[in-house]
Amino acid sequence: MKKLIFLGLFIGLAVSGQSALVDDFESYQPGVISQVTGGNWVPVYGGAGTDPGADSTVRQIAVDPTNSSNRVIYVETNNTGQYGMYGVIPSADAIKDGTIGTLFCQFYVTTTALDQSFGLTSIDSPTSGGFANFNCQVALVRGNLLVRNGGSSQTVGTFQANTWYYLWIVVNNSSNTYSVYIKTTPSPATSADRVATDFAFRTSGTDGDLDRFYTIANYGSNITAGTRLHFDNIVTSPGENLSVYVSGAAFNPSPANGATNVPLDVVLSWNTGVDPANPEQVNPNITKHYLYLRHTEPNFVGMTPITIPAAGASASYTPPALFIEADRTYYWRVDESINDSSPTDPNTIRGGVWSFKTIPAVPYIEEQPSEVRVDGSNPTPPPAVFTVKFRSELSAAQPTWKKYADGVNDTVLTAGSKYSISWTDTVTTLSISNPGVSDQGYYYCVLTNLTGSTTSQQAPLIVNRLLARQLQ
């Protein structure tokens, strides 16, 4: 999640190294995790047998419910079993056996009617066994926040829907205990935010490096199927680190991530990454932006970026004339160079992959025709008028209005005493004079330019008639 105002000061004790981003989900396209994350996130089924929904929509990379420019990951409660997933924490960033470390993450739900746990496990492939796989376990159960303490879970608070929560699990992987902090504001945690202190691992007999972020949803009574638990910004740190993660990456893209009908003369713009030590300010060490742009697919491996000098809180780039084409999806990414670091330097801050789709080559309809009703008892009814609003960017569009007859040989309408047809560059109108019963039917418009054609929806003309009269 990209936020401008993040108070990410490292106030924790015994911090012996830098935070390591496990995942902020910005590098993936939306979709089923087994198809878009390259094995970084693995579906899990906690019940007996094989997961029947490993490639289903119950685990996806998706758009943040509160910010269309941000990507998140979710697990959806399904009414056929226990669905979950695990994320691979690189070995260098795992909380090693015999050390102290911190997991930070953010979570969000749209309803409290769920039963889902998340936390850390030392089991590399927790593909069976369900909840027993956890070492450190936080649970959201019907509005209550629970933390596992050895053989049982303890209720330590409540949680609300439609709220982003910031959560820290500080692990002593020597004594096999952990403490949990939680709050709703993006600022460092304090002792006042601690809800569990030195709780024992659930699986005390399972030891080792905590190298998997694990979550699983359970369907039961008073649980709403389809409830989604979203995660963002999963980060590990050595020692105790109660800061809020600040990515420092470029953010706030324009066109917005996922935008459609983008014009061919588009100008790309974005905000420069913020300073992790002072998130209200632009990072003064960002000296260049490395822009990657292509339409084939969102993989920029081996591609030479466009270098743009950094100058202030925002930057932009205008693609050359004729470079951007109609009917294409473009992918782009902005990496931030720190003190002139090269595109492949590990100090360069990698950005998320954004996308936009350009205008179609054929006309596209912005407003469909609507139903028209006529009073059949009126001997001189007003004209019945159908309107279509459209855009045709590459060449002018010509409208052809039609009346639905038999679905095969629809009637082409021509201007005359009965029909009046008008159009501009963006609007076309069909007007039917003195509409009566014989004019009832469905009307639609075909818009054609030099590239092709687009057909509007059908809109009915209905003549209201008195079919019967009750005698007094």
TORSERO-579243 format. One line per field, with one value per residue (C-alpha): residue in one letter; x, y, z. Coordinates in nm, 4 decimals. Example, Ala and Ser with C-alpha at 12.3 -4.5 7.8 and 13.67 -1.06 7.14 Angstrom:
2
r = A | S
xx = 1.2300 | 1.3670
yy = -0.4500 | -0.1060
zz = 0.7800 | 0.7140
This chain:
472
r = M | K | K | L | I | F | L | G | L | F | I | G | L | A | V | S | G | Q | S | A | L | V | D | D | F | E | S | Y | Q | P | G | V | I | S | Q | V | T | G | G | N | W | V | P | V | Y | G | G | A | G | T | D | P | G | A | D | S | T | V | R | Q | I | A | V | D | P | T | N | S | S | N | R | V | I | Y | V | E | T | N | N | T | G | Q | Y | G | M | Y | G | V | I | P | S | A | D | A | I | K | D | G | T | I | G | T | L | F | C | Q | F | Y | V | T | T | T | A | L | D | Q | S | F | G | L | T | S | I | D | S | P | T | S | G | G | F | A | N | F | N | C | Q | V | A | L | V | R | G | N | L | L | V | R | N | G | G | S | S | Q | T | V | G | T | F | Q | A | N | T | W | Y | Y | L | W | I | V | V | N | N | S | S | N | T | Y | S | V | Y | I | K | T | T | P | S | P | A | T | S | A | D | R | V | A | T | D | F | A | F | R | T | S | G | T | D | G | D | L | D | R | F | Y | T | I | A | N | Y | G | S | N | I | T | A | G | T | R | L | H | F | D | N | I | V | T | S | P | G | E | N | L | S | V | Y | V | S | G | A | A | F | N | P | S | P | A | N | G | A | T | N | V | P | L | D | V | V | L | S | W | N | T | G | V | D | P | A | N | P | E | Q | V | N | P | N | I | T | K | H | Y | L | Y | L | R | H | T | E | P | N | F | V | G | M | T | P | I | T | I | P | A | A | G | A | S | A | S | Y | T | P | P | A | L | F | I | E | A | D | R | T | Y | Y | W | R | V | D | E | S | I | N | D | S | S | P | T | D | P | N | T | I | R | G | G | V | W | S | F | K | T | I | P | A | V | P | Y | I | E | E | Q | P | S | E | V | R | V | D | G | S | N | P | T | P | P | P | A | V | F | T | V | K | F | R | S | E | L | S | A | A | Q | P | T | W | K | K | Y | A | D | G | V | N | D | T | V | L | T | A | G | S | K | Y | S | I | S | W | T | D | T | V | T | T | L | S | I | S | N | P | G | V | S | D | Q | G | Y | Y | Y | C | V | L | T | N | L | T | G | S | T | T | S | Q | Q | A | P | L | I | V | N | R | L | L | A | R | Q | L | Q
xx = 0.0000 | 0.1363 | 0.0605 | 0.2176 | 0.1900 | 0.3506 | 0.5355 | 0.7920 | 1.0542 | 1.2475 | 1.1748 | 1.1944 | 1.4587 | 1.7423 | 1.7070 | 2.0177 | 1.9394 | 1.7063 | 1.3467 | 1.2954 | 0.9821 | 0.8363 | 0.5615 | 0.3588 | 0.1877 | 0.2590 | 0.4641 | 0.1713 | -0.1244 | -0.4643 | -0.5619 | -0.5496 | -0.2300 | -0.1223 | -0.1264 | 0.0189 | 0.2674 | 0.5240 | 0.5153 | 0.5701 | 0.2215 | 0.0935 | -0.2683 | -0.3423 | -0.6400 | -0.6625 | -0.9070 | -0.8467 | -0.7483 | -0.6611 | -0.7673 | -1.0557 | -1.0152 | -0.6411 | -0.6945 | -1.0221 | -1.0976 | -1.0823 | -0.7184 | -0.6307 | -0.4151 | -0.6707 | -0.7241 | -0.7249 | -1.0904 | -0.9904 | -0.7340 | -0.7614 | -0.3904 | -0.2835 | -0.2622 | -0.3371 | -0.3812 | -0.6839 | -0.8239 | -1.2001 | -1.4037 | -1.5617 | -1.8487 | -1.6878 | -1.3877 | -1.0717 | -0.9006 | -0.5677 | -0.2270 | 0.1304 | 0.3854 | 0.7512 | 0.9798 | 1.3310 | 1.5829 | 1.7837 | 1.4720 | 1.3262 | 1.3169 | 1.5998 | 1.5895 | 1.7508 | 1.6991 | 1.4499 | 1.2610 | 0.9477 | 0.6742 | 0.4745 | 0.1631 | -0.1605 | -0.5042 | -0.8568 | -1.2014 | -1.5391 | -1.7394 | -1.6635 | -1.8515 | -1.5411 | -1.3115 | -0.9614 | -0.6137 | -0.2775 | 0.0777 | 0.4068 | 0.5101 | 0.8400 | 0.6878 | 0.8077 | 0.5120 | 0.2075 | -0.0197 | -0.2151 | -0.2951 | -0.4756 | -0.4437 | -0.1955 | 0.0746 | 0.1003 | 0.3823 | 0.2538 | -0.1192 | -0.3547 | -0.7241 | -1.0226 | -1.3370 | -1.6824 | -1.5591 | -1.3161 | -0.9378 | -0.7687 | -0.4027 | -0.2917 | -0.1062 | 0.0262 | -0.2668 | -0.5501 | -0.6512 | -0.7223 | -0.9517 | -0.7439 | -0.9739 | -1.2181 | -1.1885 | -1.4094 | -1.4930 | -1.3787 | -1.0693 | -0.7013 | -0.5179 | -0.1429 | -0.0070 | 0.3315 | 0.4336 | 0.7597 | 0.9039 | 1.1630 | 1.2572 | 1.4856 | 1.2303 | 0.9514 | 0.7345 | 0.5875 | 0.4121 | 0.1489 | 0.0810 | -0.2114 | -0.3522 | -0.5585 | -0.3324 | -0.0150 | 0.2263 | 0.4805 | 0.3432 | 0.3964 | 0.3381 | -0.0193 | -0.0832 | 0.0407 | -0.2387 | -0.0315 | 0.2934 | 0.5263 | 0.2590 | 0.3875 | 0.4149 | 0.1181 | 0.3405 | 0.6009 | 0.7417 | 0.8039 | 1.1150 | 1.3264 | 1.3339 | 1.0000 | 1.0050 | 0.6412 | 0.3580 | 0.0553 | -0.3201 | -0.6252 | -1.0021 | -1.2558 | -1.6239 | -1.8661 | -2.1698 | -2.2316 | -1.9704 | -2.0431 | -1.9201 | -1.7382 | -1.5840 | -1.2364 | -0.9398 | -0.6996 | -0.3291 | -0.0744 | 0.2859 | 0.4184 | 0.7616 | 1.0170 | 1.2879 | 1.5643 | 1.5122 | 1.2102 | 1.0929 | 0.7682 | 0.7798 | 0.5310 | 0.6698 | 0.7373 | 0.8245 | 0.9825 | 0.8681 | 0.7047 | 0.3277 | 0.0033 | 0.0306 | -0.1583 | -0.3303 | -0.4548 | -0.3618 | -0.6134 | -0.7486 | -0.9329 | -1.0106 | -0.6822 | -0.6107 | -0.3157 | -0.1520 | -0.1331 | 0.1234 | 0.2498 | 0.3020 | 0.3665 | 0.4757 | 0.8345 | 0.8987 | 0.8942 | 1.1777 | 1.1386 | 1.2941 | 1.0519 | 0.7515 | 0.5943 | 0.8802 | 1.0143 | 1.3238 | 1.6124 | 1.8381 | 1.6255 | 1.8193 | 1.6668 | 1.3534 | 1.3889 | 1.0757 | 0.9836 | 0.6996 | 0.5772 | 0.2537 | 0.3430 | 0.3415 | 0.4372 | 0.7845 | 1.0651 | 1.3591 | 1.6472 | 1.4758 | 1.6699 | 1.4662 | 1.4090 | 1.6049 | 1.4289 | 1.5996 | 1.4274 | 1.3205 | 1.0673 | 0.7558 | 0.6375 | 0.7626 | 0.6185 | 0.7002 | 0.5377 | 0.5758 | 0.6846 | 0.4189 | 0.2700 | 0.4317 | 0.1036 | -0.1472 | -0.5191 | -0.6672 | -0.3626 | -0.2918 | 0.0302 | 0.2349 | 0.4718 | 0.6899 | 0.8977 | 1.2072 | 1.3730 | 1.7510 | 1.9199 | 2.2218 | 2.2552 | 2.2334 | 2.2015 | 1.8814 | 2.0175 | 2.1720 | 2.0009 | 1.9783 | 1.7425 | 1.3840 | 1.1721 | 0.8206 | 0.4973 | 0.3710 | 0.0880 | -0.1276 | -0.3715 | -0.5738 | -0.5930 | -0.9003 | -1.0495 | -0.9894 | -1.3614 | -1.6215 | -1.7120 | -2.0379 | -2.0468 | -2.4274 | -2.6677 | -3.0216 | -3.3016 | -3.6552 | -3.9263 | -4.2962 | -4.5756 | -4.9342 | -5.1375 | -5.4562 | -5.2978 | -5.4007 | -5.0912 | -4.8189 | -4.4786 | -4.1923 | -4.0181 | -3.6505 | -3.3543 | -3.0046 | -2.6600 | -2.3506 | -2.0182 | -1.6569 | -1.4626 | -1.1039 | -0.9269 | -1.1831 | -1.5355 | -1.8207 | -2.1350 | -2.4535 | -2.6986 | -3.0199 | -3.2106 | -3.5349 | -3.5279 | -3.7656 | -3.6783 | -3.3181 | -3.1936 | -3.3190 | -3.3541 | -3.4950 | -3.2535 | -3.4205 | -3.3839 | -3.4585 | -3.7960 | -4.1390 | -4.1377 | -3.7781 | -3.5407 | -3.1727 | -2.9117 | -2.5545 | -2.2452 | -1.8967 | -2.0234 | -2.4061 | -2.6593 | -3.0384 | -3.3284 | -3.6654 | -3.9862 | -4.2793 | -4.6382 | -4.5348 | -4.8066 | -4.8653 | -4.7026 | -4.3801 | -4.3412 | -4.0150 | -3.6500 | -3.4258 | -3.0473 | -2.7593 | -2.4557 | -2.1624 | -1.9023 | -1.5676 | -1.2736 | -1.1558 | -1.4780 | -1.8130 | -1.9791 | -2.3424 | -2.5385 | -2.7793 | -3.1416 | -3.3973 | -3.7734 | -4.0475 | -4.3641 | -4.7081 | -4.9353 | -5.2919 | -5.6184 | -5.6949 | -6.0117 | -6.2567 | -6.4415 | -6.8130 | -6.9712
yy = 0.0000 | 0.3402 | 0.6200 | 0.9637 | 1.0182 | 0.7204 | 0.7672 | 0.4950 | 0.5791 | 0.2814 | 0.3108 | -0.0590 | -0.2091 | -0.4355 | -0.3643 | -0.5194 | -0.4783 | -0.3368 | -0.4305 | -0.6709 | -0.6467 | -0.9928 | -0.8638 | -0.5523 | -0.7219 | -0.4329 | -0.6475 | -0.8772 | -0.8436 | -0.9157 | -1.2797 | -1.6212 | -1.6520 | -1.9808 | -1.8081 | -1.4625 | -1.4811 | -1.7198 | -1.9523 | -1.6787 | -1.7535 | -2.1104 | -2.2242 | -2.4489 | -2.6645 | -2.7402 | -3.0262 | -3.3853 | -3.4704 | -3.2391 | -2.8767 | -2.8668 | -2.4926 | -2.4474 | -2.2430 | -2.0830 | -1.7241 | -1.7780 | -1.6620 | -1.3672 | -1.0655 | -0.7857 | -0.4116 | -0.2576 | -0.1962 | 0.1511 | 0.2562 | 0.1638 | 0.2331 | -0.0285 | -0.4089 | -0.6518 | -1.0261 | -1.1985 | -1.5321 | -1.5697 | -1.7806 | -2.0647 | -2.2790 | -2.6070 | -2.6233 | -2.4600 | -2.2500 | -2.0771 | -1.9984 | -1.9394 | -1.6884 | -1.7773 | -1.5626 | -1.5645 | -1.7425 | -1.4254 | -1.2525 | -1.5358 | -1.5067 | -1.7494 | -2.0136 | -1.8791 | -1.5104 | -1.2299 | -1.0886 | -0.8939 | -0.9558 | -0.6487 | -0.6640 | -0.4828 | -0.6440 | -0.5402 | -0.7058 | -0.5815 | -0.7803 | -0.9315 | -1.2551 | -1.4658 | -1.7151 | -1.6787 | -1.7109 | -1.5839 | -1.5757 | -1.7602 | -2.1207 | -2.3054 | -2.5722 | -2.5049 | -2.6722 | -2.6467 | -2.8172 | -3.0244 | -3.0139 | -2.6823 | -2.4713 | -2.7097 | -2.5719 | -2.2395 | -2.1430 | -1.7858 | -1.7450 | -1.4444 | -1.5133 | -1.3011 | -1.4773 | -1.3154 | -0.9706 | -1.0924 | -1.0756 | -1.3862 | -1.4817 | -1.8407 | -1.9090 | -2.2633 | -2.5009 | -2.2470 | -1.9179 | -1.6109 | -1.3241 | -1.0064 | -0.7521 | -0.6865 | -0.5729 | -0.3734 | -0.4054 | -0.1593 | -0.0597 | -0.1110 | -0.2583 | -0.2428 | -0.5456 | -0.6503 | -0.9967 | -0.9753 | -1.3254 | -1.4708 | -1.7758 | -1.8920 | -1.9122 | -1.9898 | -1.7001 | -1.3948 | -1.0654 | -0.8953 | -0.5254 | -0.3831 | -0.0409 | 0.1392 | 0.4362 | 0.4290 | 0.5201 | 0.3231 | 0.0851 | 0.1432 | -0.0618 | 0.0712 | -0.1198 | -0.4541 | -0.7131 | -1.0274 | -1.0604 | -1.3606 | -1.6031 | -1.9545 | -2.1005 | -2.3128 | -2.5909 | -2.5997 | -2.9264 | -2.7771 | -2.5635 | -2.3925 | -2.0800 | -1.9005 | -1.8731 | -1.8817 | -1.6318 | -1.8594 | -1.7967 | -2.0193 | -1.9529 | -2.1797 | -2.1997 | -2.2600 | -2.1228 | -1.7469 | -1.7213 | -1.5453 | -1.7284 | -1.4907 | -1.2845 | -1.1684 | -1.1046 | -0.8724 | -0.8371 | -0.5758 | -0.4810 | -0.7962 | -0.7140 | -0.8890 | -0.7265 | -0.8568 | -0.7698 | -0.5812 | -0.3230 | -0.1420 | 0.0917 | 0.1175 | 0.0078 | 0.2835 | 0.1537 | 0.4692 | 0.3653 | 0.5900 | 0.6140 | 0.7790 | 0.6923 | 0.8778 | 0.7235 | 0.5408 | 0.1756 | -0.0220 | 0.2847 | 0.2266 | 0.4374 | 0.6226 | 0.8628 | 0.8042 | 1.1347 | 1.0240 | 1.1801 | 0.9467 | 1.1028 | 0.9879 | 1.1021 | 1.0622 | 0.8169 | 0.9510 | 0.9543 | 0.6534 | 0.8596 | 1.1470 | 1.0189 | 1.3621 | 1.4646 | 1.3489 | 1.1327 | 1.3777 | 1.0871 | 0.9984 | 1.1398 | 0.9588 | 0.7765 | 0.4616 | 0.4196 | 0.0883 | 0.0882 | -0.1837 | -0.3385 | -0.7051 | -0.8187 | -0.6903 | -0.8478 | -0.5968 | -0.8359 | -0.7328 | -0.4103 | -0.0827 | 0.1799 | 0.5434 | 0.7655 | 1.0766 | 1.3200 | 1.3538 | 1.7070 | 1.7513 | 1.5761 | 1.4521 | 1.3612 | 1.2896 | 1.1430 | 1.1986 | 0.8975 | 0.9789 | 1.0409 | 0.7195 | 0.5103 | 0.4559 | 0.2609 | 0.1982 | -0.1206 | -0.2134 | -0.2723 | -0.1026 | -0.1936 | 0.0484 | 0.0714 | 0.3454 | 0.2569 | 0.5187 | 0.5624 | 0.6368 | 0.8662 | 0.7675 | 0.3937 | 0.1928 | 0.0139 | -0.3177 | -0.1812 | -0.3301 | 0.0244 | 0.1243 | 0.1109 | -0.1037 | 0.0198 | -0.1646 | -0.2615 | -0.0366 | -0.0802 | 0.1098 | 0.0277 | 0.2699 | 0.3776 | 0.1227 | 0.1742 | 0.1323 | 0.3722 | 0.3102 | 0.3970 | 0.6167 | 0.6258 | 0.3588 | 0.4308 | 0.4117 | 0.2721 | 0.5073 | 0.4843 | 0.6537 | 0.7238 | 0.5329 | 0.7278 | 1.0521 | 1.1239 | 1.3426 | 1.1951 | 1.3642 | 1.2051 | 0.9028 | 0.9896 | 0.7507 | 0.8865 | 0.7300 | 0.9130 | 0.7847 | 0.8593 | 0.7750 | 0.8853 | 0.7616 | 0.8621 | 1.0021 | 0.7611 | 0.7167 | 0.6000 | 0.3470 | 0.3140 | -0.0136 | -0.1631 | -0.5149 | -0.7345 | -1.1007 | -1.1017 | -1.1841 | -0.9216 | -0.6136 | -0.3061 | -0.0282 | 0.3061 | 0.5952 | 0.9608 | 1.0815 | 1.1748 | 0.8942 | 0.8942 | 1.1798 | 1.0916 | 1.3425 | 1.3158 | 1.5055 | 1.3803 | 1.2476 | 1.2110 | 1.0545 | 1.0743 | 0.8841 | 1.0595 | 0.8709 | 1.0981 | 1.0160 | 0.6853 | 0.4219 | 0.0528 | -0.0386 | 0.1312 | -0.0869 | -0.2809 | -0.2512 | 0.0203 | 0.0335 | 0.2012 | 0.0689 | 0.3147 | 0.2636 | 0.4330 | 0.3477 | 0.0770 | -0.1087 | -0.0857 | -0.1012 | -0.1872 | -0.0271 | -0.2034 | -0.2399 | -0.0060 | -0.0765 | 0.1552 | 0.0714 | 0.2139 | 0.2091 | 0.1069 | 0.0572 | -0.3136 | -0.3335 | -0.1132 | -0.2195 | -0.1511 | 0.0195
zz = 0.0000 | -0.0946 | 0.1521 | 0.1661 | 0.5398 | 0.7126 | 1.0385 | 0.9882 | 1.2491 | 1.3837 | 1.7531 | 1.8391 | 2.0605 | 1.9543 | 1.5820 | 1.4295 | 1.0596 | 0.7977 | 0.7305 | 0.4407 | 0.2298 | 0.1892 | -0.0422 | -0.1156 | -0.4155 | -0.6514 | -0.8908 | -0.9780 | -1.2082 | -1.0500 | -1.0667 | -0.9030 | -0.6970 | -0.8545 | -1.1936 | -1.1272 | -0.8357 | -0.9831 | -0.6819 | -0.4233 | -0.2908 | -0.2735 | -0.2239 | 0.0737 | 0.1645 | 0.5370 | 0.5188 | 0.4268 | 0.0707 | -0.2156 | -0.2422 | -0.4929 | -0.5379 | -0.5833 | -0.8976 | -0.7951 | -0.7101 | -0.3327 | -0.3301 | -0.5478 | -0.6084 | -0.6249 | -0.6132 | -0.2655 | -0.1642 | -0.0430 | -0.3054 | -0.6738 | -0.7287 | -0.4747 | -0.4975 | -0.2150 | -0.1656 | -0.0157 | 0.0956 | 0.0678 | 0.3085 | 0.1118 | 0.2365 | 0.1311 | 0.3638 | 0.4959 | 0.2322 | 0.2789 | 0.1359 | 0.2386 | 0.1228 | 0.0904 | 0.3061 | 0.1525 | 0.3697 | 0.4309 | 0.5628 | 0.7723 | 1.1494 | 1.2222 | 1.4924 | 1.8089 | 1.7160 | 1.7795 | 1.4839 | 1.3887 | 1.1352 | 1.0292 | 0.8102 | 0.7351 | 0.7068 | 0.6096 | 0.6021 | 0.4803 | 0.7377 | 1.0767 | 0.9991 | 0.9403 | 1.1093 | 0.9711 | 1.1176 | 1.0018 | 1.1283 | 1.0913 | 1.0498 | 1.0345 | 0.8105 | 0.4566 | 0.2857 | 0.5144 | 0.2622 | 0.5144 | 0.8820 | 0.8742 | 1.1883 | 1.3510 | 1.1187 | 1.3029 | 1.5341 | 1.5854 | 1.5259 | 1.5239 | 1.4566 | 1.3521 | 1.4715 | 1.4486 | 1.5464 | 1.8124 | 1.7917 | 1.9286 | 1.9808 | 2.0373 | 2.3619 | 2.3496 | 2.3811 | 2.3576 | 2.1973 | 2.4070 | 2.3122 | 2.3346 | 2.1714 | 1.8896 | 1.5298 | 1.2945 | 0.9268 | 0.6592 | 0.8560 | 0.7770 | 1.0769 | 1.1385 | 1.3215 | 1.4588 | 1.5812 | 1.7757 | 1.7964 | 2.0315 | 1.8274 | 2.1056 | 2.3862 | 2.1349 | 2.2496 | 2.0811 | 2.1536 | 1.9379 | 1.8799 | 1.6803 | 1.5937 | 1.3290 | 1.2637 | 1.0489 | 1.3257 | 1.5304 | 1.7912 | 2.1612 | 2.4733 | 2.4763 | 2.1510 | 2.2870 | 2.3190 | 2.3855 | 2.5782 | 2.5568 | 2.4384 | 2.3715 | 2.0220 | 1.9257 | 1.7884 | 2.0615 | 1.9303 | 1.5852 | 1.5754 | 1.3119 | 1.0998 | 1.0618 | 0.6838 | 0.5769 | 0.6214 | 0.6566 | 0.6606 | 0.6536 | 0.6633 | 0.8288 | 0.7356 | 1.0208 | 1.2015 | 1.1794 | 0.9036 | 0.5745 | 0.2657 | 0.0331 | 0.3140 | 0.2140 | 0.4405 | 0.2585 | 0.3378 | 0.2374 | 0.3115 | 0.4746 | 0.6168 | 0.8389 | 1.0503 | 1.2774 | 1.6412 | 1.7710 | 1.5169 | 1.5910 | 1.2902 | 1.0048 | 0.6714 | 0.4168 | 0.0700 | -0.0700 | -0.4183 | -0.6770 | -0.6293 | -0.7460 | -1.1181 | -1.3893 | -1.5761 | -1.2683 | -1.2475 | -1.4566 | -1.6411 | -1.9687 | -2.2767 | -2.2329 | -2.5244 | -2.7546 | -2.6565 | -2.2925 | -2.0581 | -1.7849 | -1.4430 | -1.0868 | -0.7422 | -0.6300 | -0.3472 | 0.0075 | 0.2578 | 0.4929 | 0.7744 | 0.7121 | 0.5142 | 0.4833 | 0.2540 | -0.0823 | -0.0493 | -0.1231 | -0.2236 | -0.5265 | -0.8201 | -1.1182 | -1.2250 | -1.4365 | -1.6473 | -1.8090 | -2.0643 | -2.2994 | -2.4255 | -2.4729 | -2.1086 | -1.7603 | -1.7518 | -1.8013 | -1.7606 | -1.9859 | -2.0909 | -2.0869 | -1.8999 | -1.9921 | -1.7514 | -1.6223 | -1.3816 | -1.0457 | -0.9654 | -0.6898 | -0.5705 | -0.9109 | -1.2555 | -1.5980 | -1.9375 | -2.2766 | -2.5092 | -2.8663 | -3.1303 | -3.2729 | -2.9979 | -2.8131 | -3.0233 | -2.9930 | -2.8519 | -2.6462 | -2.2793 | -2.1693 | -1.8626 | -1.6940 | -1.3870 | -1.2264 | -1.0214 | -0.8016 | -0.8271 | -0.4939 | -0.5388 | -0.9065 | -0.8405 | -1.1615 | -1.2704 | -1.1407 | -0.8207 | -0.5105 | -0.3681 | -0.6507 | -0.5207 | -0.7463 | -0.8149 | -0.8737 | -1.2184 | -1.3397 | -1.6478 | -1.8681 | -2.1783 | -2.4688 | -2.6594 | -2.8979 | -3.2671 | -3.3383 | -3.1947 | -2.8337 | -2.6667 | -2.3586 | -2.3133 | -2.4358 | -2.5686 | -2.3101 | -2.3147 | -2.4462 | -2.3494 | -2.5434 | -2.4421 | -2.7009 | -2.6206 | -2.7342 | -3.0970 | -3.1448 | -2.9265 | -2.9082 | -3.1033 | -2.9516 | -2.9206 | -2.8790 | -2.8143 | -2.8218 | -2.6964 | -2.8306 | -2.9072 | -3.2196 | -3.1802 | -3.4937 | -3.7585 | -3.7798 | -3.7135 | -3.9245 | -3.7453 | -3.8832 | -3.6837 | -3.6954 | -3.5693 | -3.4309 | -3.6303 | -3.6317 | -3.5156 | -3.8637 | -4.1053 | -3.8885 | -4.0586 | -4.1523 | -4.0863 | -4.3284 | -4.2740 | -4.3987 | -4.2738 | -4.0157 | -3.8953 | -3.8313 | -3.7781 | -3.6628 | -3.5387 | -3.4345 | -3.3504 | -3.0167 | -3.0252 | -3.2586 | -3.2226 | -3.3770 | -3.3614 | -3.4528 | -3.5409 | -3.4361 | -3.2722 | -3.2611 | -3.2096 | -3.5410 | -3.4262 | -3.1200 | -3.1177 | -3.0224 | -3.1641 | -3.1739 | -3.3521 | -3.5382 | -3.5377 | -3.8097 | -3.8699 | -4.0971 | -3.8573 | -3.7807 | -3.6107 | -3.2700 | -3.1959 | -2.9147 | -2.6852 | -2.7962 | -2.6386 | -2.6554 | -2.7744 | -2.5763 | -2.6556 | -2.3516 | -2.4405 | -2.2538 | -2.2928 | -2.0829 | -1.8934 | -1.5809 | -1.6023 | -1.3028
